[in-house]
Amino acid sequence: MRSANEPEADDATLVRLLRRFTVESDQFTRLFGDAHGLHRTDMNALVIVMEATRRGEPITPTELARALHLSGSATTTVLDRLVAAGHVRRDRDQTDRRRIELATSPTAMKAGERFFRPLGVELSRAWRDFSDDERAVIARFLTASIDATAQTRARLSQPRATAGDEAP
């Protein structure tokens, strides 16, 4: 049974809460971008490169373009800004010198950690009263929400068939 101070948990409420969280998260991330002169696309690129760096899986400019849904030239422009700002490095692959790999600079990692640490502290504080079982449900919920969003985005980004292209 839900207590009086707990929010509703129907689908519409959950969607609304996720949307509010997304907006708040975007606004918080915008503060970092503003402080470092980065556009939203620059921030998205930086996060993608940063995650690849953290996983130890180098990403190429072509892979970044695909992830951002940008042309090669638009991705080059984004990378030029990130490199000029000292956030990203273009490194040659040690085994295939023709291949360029992207990596987040140590200063960008430190700046990100410094900026986002207070949010991490506040989130940890907000989550403190959740049990391990509740956290497991939340993690499962968020993972399912991320997967559903990614699948819907992928489906909607596919070219639509024209009337003459539809199968009989």
Backbone bond lengths (Angstrom), bond angles and torsions (degrees), N, CA, C in turn:
res aa  C-N    CA-C-N  psi(-1)  N-CA   C-N-CA  omega(-1)  CA-C   N-CA-C  phi
1 M - - - 1.461 - - 1.521 109.60 -
2 R 1.283 116.34 139.24 1.459 123.56 -177.92 1.521 109.05 -82.75
3 S 1.352 115.15 135.59 1.468 118.24 176.42 1.527 109.38 -80.82
4 A 1.319 115.94 165.35 1.473 121.95 -175.06 1.522 112.94 -61.46
5 N 1.344 118.10 -29.28 1.469 119.44 -176.76 1.527 113.24 -92.13
6 E 1.335 118.32 1.13 1.460 121.13 178.08 1.521 109.54 -90.52
7 P 1.343 117.00 139.46 1.469 119.59 179.87 1.529 111.06 -70.86
8 E 1.322 114.99 160.61 1.461 120.48 173.43 1.526 107.54 -59.21
9 A 1.339 116.18 156.91 1.459 119.44 -179.28 1.525 112.16 -128.76
10 D 1.336 117.22 24.76 1.461 119.78 176.73 1.530 108.81 -72.97
11 D 1.330 116.90 166.27 1.466 121.38 -175.89 1.524 112.70 -55.08
12 A 1.325 117.11 -46.06 1.472 120.41 -177.71 1.528 110.85 -61.80
13 T 1.316 117.09 -40.98 1.467 120.25 179.40 1.521 110.49 -66.82
14 L 1.337 117.19 -42.12 1.467 120.28 179.40 1.529 110.92 -62.67
15 V 1.330 116.97 -42.88 1.473 120.35 177.32 1.523 109.94 -61.16
16 R 1.317 116.81 -44.92 1.467 121.36 179.61 1.537 110.71 -61.80
17 L 1.327 117.60 -42.88 1.470 121.02 179.45 1.528 111.32 -66.24
18 L 1.328 116.95 -41.15 1.468 119.55 176.72 1.523 111.03 -62.68
19 R 1.323 116.05 -40.75 1.468 120.61 178.73 1.523 110.07 -62.70
20 R 1.332 117.14 -44.14 1.472 120.77 178.72 1.525 110.71 -62.92
21 F 1.337 116.76 -41.44 1.463 120.02 178.09 1.528 110.49 -63.43
22 T 1.326 116.37 -42.46 1.465 120.61 179.25 1.523 110.88 -60.53
23 V 1.319 117.36 -44.79 1.470 121.36 179.20 1.526 110.21 -62.80
24 E 1.331 117.43 -46.50 1.471 120.39 179.12 1.521 111.01 -61.52
25 S 1.319 116.41 -43.02 1.461 121.24 179.21 1.528 110.78 -63.41
26 D 1.338 116.71 -43.38 1.466 120.76 177.55 1.525 111.27 -61.71
27 Q 1.326 116.64 -42.13 1.470 120.06 179.52 1.527 110.73 -64.70
28 F 1.322 116.68 -40.01 1.462 120.15 178.38 1.532 110.18 -64.69
29 T 1.325 116.11 -45.18 1.464 121.03 179.30 1.523 110.83 -63.33
30 R 1.342 116.94 -35.72 1.467 120.79 177.87 1.523 110.90 -59.61
31 L 1.334 117.17 -35.90 1.469 120.26 177.84 1.525 110.98 -58.43
32 F 1.329 116.61 -42.47 1.465 120.40 177.86 1.525 109.73 -63.95
33 G 1.337 116.20 -45.61 1.463 120.29 179.02 1.513 111.77 -59.75
34 D 1.327 116.61 -45.00 1.468 120.47 178.67 1.522 111.23 -61.29
35 A 1.322 116.76 -41.46 1.469 121.02 -178.57 1.520 112.08 -67.12
36 H 1.339 116.39 -24.01 1.465 120.33 -177.27 1.524 113.07 -114.84
37 G 1.334 117.37 11.45 1.457 121.31 177.47 1.518 113.89 64.84
38 L 1.332 117.00 36.51 1.457 120.95 -177.38 1.524 111.03 -110.35
39 H 1.338 115.22 136.37 1.461 121.80 173.76 1.525 108.69 -74.35
40 R 1.322 117.26 167.99 1.464 120.78 179.21 1.523 111.06 -60.87
41 T 1.325 117.34 -41.73 1.463 120.24 178.51 1.522 110.36 -64.13
42 D 1.337 117.10 -38.37 1.467 120.67 175.98 1.526 109.98 -59.87
43 M 1.337 115.74 -43.28 1.465 120.45 -179.99 1.530 110.51 -63.46
44 N 1.330 116.84 -43.53 1.465 119.89 178.25 1.523 110.62 -61.03
45 A 1.333 116.45 -44.18 1.463 120.50 178.81 1.524 110.70 -62.45
46 L 1.319 116.67 -43.98 1.462 120.84 -179.53 1.526 110.81 -61.30
47 V 1.318 117.31 -41.99 1.470 120.63 179.04 1.527 110.55 -64.20
48 I 1.323 117.62 -41.98 1.465 121.13 179.62 1.524 110.28 -63.39
49 V 1.334 117.13 -45.68 1.468 120.71 179.09 1.527 109.97 -65.99
50 M 1.337 116.62 -40.49 1.464 121.19 -179.57 1.530 110.79 -61.99
51 E 1.326 116.82 -43.85 1.470 120.08 179.39 1.529 110.73 -65.18
52 A 1.329 117.31 -40.41 1.466 120.34 177.43 1.528 110.28 -63.35
53 T 1.336 116.50 -41.09 1.463 121.10 178.27 1.526 110.04 -62.58
54 R 1.318 117.19 -45.46 1.482 120.99 179.65 1.522 111.88 -61.71
55 R 1.337 117.01 -36.49 1.468 120.71 179.75 1.524 111.85 -77.86
56 G 1.332 116.93 -12.16 1.456 119.95 -176.30 1.518 112.23 74.35
57 E 1.332 116.53 24.11 1.463 122.67 -179.74 1.520 108.41 -118.17
58 P 1.322 117.61 94.89 1.469 119.48 -177.54 1.524 111.67 -55.98
59 I 1.319 114.94 146.40 1.463 121.57 178.78 1.524 107.41 -116.32
60 T 1.317 116.63 142.84 1.461 121.21 179.20 1.526 109.24 -95.62
61 P 1.337 116.89 163.71 1.464 119.02 175.29 1.536 112.71 -57.62
62 T 1.323 117.46 -37.09 1.465 120.92 178.87 1.524 110.96 -64.30
63 E 1.335 116.26 -43.14 1.466 120.12 178.62 1.528 110.80 -65.79
64 L 1.331 116.14 -37.40 1.464 120.14 177.63 1.530 110.07 -64.84
65 A 1.330 116.99 -43.33 1.473 120.93 178.43 1.524 110.15 -57.99
66 R 1.325 116.04 -43.85 1.460 120.56 178.50 1.529 110.88 -61.98
67 A 1.323 116.65 -45.09 1.473 121.07 -178.45 1.524 111.52 -64.50
68 L 1.335 116.58 -34.23 1.466 121.49 -179.11 1.527 112.94 -88.25
69 H 1.342 116.83 -10.36 1.468 122.26 -175.08 1.529 110.19 59.89
70 L 1.343 115.07 45.52 1.464 121.49 179.01 1.517 109.64 -119.87
71 S 1.322 115.76 159.39 1.460 120.72 173.60 1.527 108.61 -71.12
72 G 1.312 115.40 165.51 1.459 119.93 177.27 1.516 112.15 -60.38
73 S 1.336 116.73 -42.06 1.469 119.41 -178.32 1.524 111.47 -69.06
74 A 1.327 117.61 -38.05 1.471 119.94 177.55 1.526 110.19 -65.74
75 T 1.331 116.67 -38.85 1.466 120.49 178.34 1.521 110.37 -65.88
76 T 1.324 117.43 -38.97 1.465 120.79 176.99 1.519 110.37 -60.34
77 T 1.322 117.42 -41.46 1.468 121.35 178.55 1.527 110.61 -62.03
78 V 1.331 116.54 -44.87 1.471 120.75 177.77 1.525 109.55 -61.12
79 L 1.336 116.67 -47.27 1.465 120.08 -179.21 1.520 111.90 -63.69
80 D 1.321 117.27 -38.58 1.470 119.98 177.29 1.525 110.65 -58.20
81 R 1.336 116.99 -42.64 1.475 120.25 178.13 1.524 111.16 -65.10
82 L 1.330 117.05 -43.67 1.464 120.50 -178.10 1.525 111.78 -67.69
83 V 1.326 116.65 -37.85 1.468 120.47 177.27 1.521 110.06 -68.18
84 A 1.335 117.18 -44.90 1.472 121.20 179.76 1.527 111.35 -60.94
85 A 1.333 116.45 -34.03 1.471 120.69 179.61 1.527 111.85 -80.44
86 G 1.332 116.84 -6.92 1.460 120.36 178.75 1.520 114.35 82.50
87 H 1.335 117.46 16.55 1.462 120.57 -177.64 1.528 113.43 -91.18
88 V 1.328 116.13 -30.07 1.464 120.92 -175.58 1.522 108.91 -131.04
89 R 1.347 114.92 146.96 1.471 121.52 174.19 1.528 108.52 -114.72
90 R 1.332 114.48 146.43 1.463 120.60 169.82 1.525 105.28 -104.17
91 D 1.324 116.59 115.98 1.465 121.56 -178.97 1.519 109.52 -115.63
92 R 1.324 115.77 146.80 1.466 120.39 174.38 1.526 108.64 -80.40
93 D 1.328 115.05 137.40 1.460 120.63 175.43 1.531 107.86 -62.71
94 Q 1.312 116.76 135.78 1.464 120.75 -177.30 1.525 112.99 -69.87
95 T 1.336 117.81 -26.80 1.463 120.02 -179.68 1.525 113.20 -95.65
96 D 1.311 117.87 -26.17 1.462 122.49 178.27 1.524 107.33 -132.73
97 R 1.316 116.49 95.31 1.462 122.15 -173.10 1.529 112.82 -63.11
98 R 1.340 117.95 -15.03 1.468 120.14 177.56 1.522 111.71 -77.48
99 R 1.306 115.96 -21.94 1.476 122.16 -175.58 1.530 110.34 -86.57
100 I 1.333 115.41 131.80 1.471 121.76 176.92 1.526 108.34 -102.14
101 E 1.326 115.44 133.16 1.460 121.46 175.78 1.521 108.68 -116.73
102 L 1.316 115.31 144.87 1.464 121.00 -179.45 1.520 109.11 -102.73
103 A 1.318 115.22 142.07 1.467 120.75 177.27 1.517 108.73 -142.80
104 T 1.316 115.25 148.01 1.460 120.72 176.43 1.517 108.01 -79.11
105 S 1.318 116.37 136.95 1.463 120.04 178.97 1.524 109.96 -72.31
106 P 1.331 117.15 152.15 1.470 120.02 176.82 1.532 112.30 -57.76
107 T 1.332 117.43 -35.14 1.472 118.81 179.96 1.530 110.96 -67.77
108 A 1.335 117.47 -36.27 1.469 120.27 177.19 1.523 110.33 -66.98
109 M 1.329 116.54 -40.68 1.467 119.95 178.41 1.526 110.17 -61.83
110 K 1.325 116.06 -43.88 1.470 120.16 179.77 1.524 111.10 -65.55
111 A 1.336 116.64 -42.56 1.472 120.08 179.49 1.525 110.38 -62.72
112 G 1.325 116.72 -42.28 1.459 120.70 178.42 1.517 111.70 -64.12
113 E 1.326 116.03 -45.06 1.468 119.82 178.87 1.523 110.77 -61.92
114 R 1.315 116.37 -43.41 1.470 120.96 -179.03 1.533 110.56 -63.50
115 F 1.327 116.65 -43.03 1.461 120.57 -177.25 1.530 111.80 -71.79
116 F 1.344 116.32 -44.04 1.458 120.02 -173.13 1.530 113.74 -87.04
117 R 1.326 118.21 -11.47 1.466 120.77 179.57 1.531 112.41 -56.05
118 P 1.354 119.63 -46.53 1.475 118.34 179.60 1.535 112.84 -58.34
119 L 1.329 117.08 -35.48 1.465 119.36 176.83 1.524 109.84 -65.97
120 G 1.325 116.60 -43.09 1.465 119.97 177.59 1.515 112.19 -58.98
121 V 1.328 116.12 -40.27 1.469 120.92 178.16 1.527 110.07 -63.53
122 E 1.339 116.49 -46.32 1.473 120.07 -179.58 1.526 111.77 -64.93
123 L 1.332 116.85 -40.57 1.458 119.16 178.29 1.525 110.47 -64.50
124 S 1.326 117.00 -43.31 1.471 120.09 177.53 1.520 110.96 -58.99
125 R 1.314 115.46 -40.67 1.467 120.31 177.97 1.537 110.34 -64.02
126 A 1.334 116.24 -42.40 1.468 120.43 -179.44 1.529 111.56 -66.23
127 W 1.320 117.36 -30.31 1.463 121.98 -176.59 1.531 113.02 -91.50
128 R 1.293 116.99 -5.68 1.464 122.59 -172.16 1.532 112.80 -52.33
129 D 1.317 117.73 -39.25 1.467 120.65 -174.27 1.528 114.29 -84.85
130 F 1.327 117.68 -0.57 1.458 119.96 178.02 1.528 109.54 -83.15
131 S 1.321 116.17 134.84 1.468 120.74 178.17 1.531 109.52 -72.46
132 D 1.323 116.32 167.59 1.465 120.52 176.56 1.528 110.82 -59.87
133 D 1.325 116.70 -38.95 1.470 120.05 178.58 1.528 111.08 -64.90
134 E 1.330 116.98 -42.05 1.464 120.39 178.19 1.526 110.38 -65.16
135 R 1.321 117.39 -40.51 1.467 120.90 177.86 1.524 111.09 -62.48
136 A 1.322 116.74 -38.31 1.466 120.26 178.17 1.528 110.36 -63.21
137 V 1.331 117.21 -40.55 1.470 121.14 177.52 1.526 109.89 -65.45
138 I 1.328 117.00 -43.11 1.468 120.99 178.88 1.526 110.11 -61.50
139 A 1.335 117.02 -44.68 1.469 120.64 179.38 1.526 110.35 -61.70
140 R 1.322 116.82 -42.83 1.465 120.63 178.24 1.527 110.74 -63.91
141 F 1.335 117.03 -42.28 1.464 122.70 178.35 1.529 110.70 -61.51
142 L 1.329 116.75 -48.28 1.468 119.82 -178.56 1.523 111.23 -65.60
143 T 1.335 117.30 -41.12 1.465 120.65 178.40 1.527 110.49 -61.91
144 A 1.327 116.99 -44.62 1.470 120.46 177.93 1.525 111.01 -63.37
145 S 1.334 117.24 -38.40 1.472 121.48 179.26 1.519 111.06 -66.90
146 I 1.330 116.75 -42.31 1.469 121.29 177.80 1.527 109.57 -62.83
147 D 1.333 116.81 -47.25 1.465 120.80 -179.61 1.527 111.47 -61.38
148 A 1.331 117.35 -43.39 1.471 120.69 179.62 1.522 110.82 -63.61
149 T 1.328 116.43 -40.41 1.467 120.55 179.07 1.523 110.36 -65.62
150 A 1.333 117.20 -44.85 1.468 121.13 -179.94 1.528 110.91 -63.54
151 Q 1.323 117.23 -41.93 1.467 120.68 179.17 1.526 111.58 -65.04
152 T 1.309 116.71 -41.87 1.470 120.16 179.14 1.522 110.48 -66.43
153 R 1.347 116.18 -42.86 1.466 120.20 177.59 1.519 110.08 -59.58
154 A 1.334 117.17 -45.91 1.467 120.80 -179.27 1.524 110.58 -61.83
155 R 1.320 116.20 -43.00 1.467 119.77 -179.67 1.524 111.17 -65.02
156 L 1.332 117.07 -43.54 1.464 120.20 -178.11 1.524 112.86 -73.66
157 S 1.325 117.19 -20.12 1.464 118.88 -179.70 1.525 111.94 -86.92
158 Q 1.340 117.52 -5.97 1.454 121.04 176.57 1.520 108.76 -71.93
159 P 1.331 116.83 141.76 1.470 118.54 177.47 1.529 109.88 -60.51
160 R 1.306 114.70 137.00 1.468 120.40 179.09 1.524 109.26 -81.07
161 A 1.317 115.24 141.88 1.462 119.90 176.30 1.522 108.84 -70.96
162 T 1.308 115.91 141.30 1.463 119.36 174.77 1.523 108.13 -82.76
163 A 1.314 117.28 167.11 1.466 121.85 -175.88 1.525 111.53 -54.49
164 G 1.317 118.39 -38.58 1.458 121.88 -178.86 1.513 113.54 -77.25
165 D 1.338 117.77 -14.95 1.460 121.45 -177.56 1.523 113.37 -91.56
166 E 1.318 117.51 -9.40 1.460 119.97 -174.85 1.518 110.28 -69.95
167 A 1.327 114.33 142.82 1.464 119.57 178.23 1.523 109.28 -72.45
168 P 1.342 116.81 149.77 1.471 119.63 179.94 1.507 111.59 -67.92
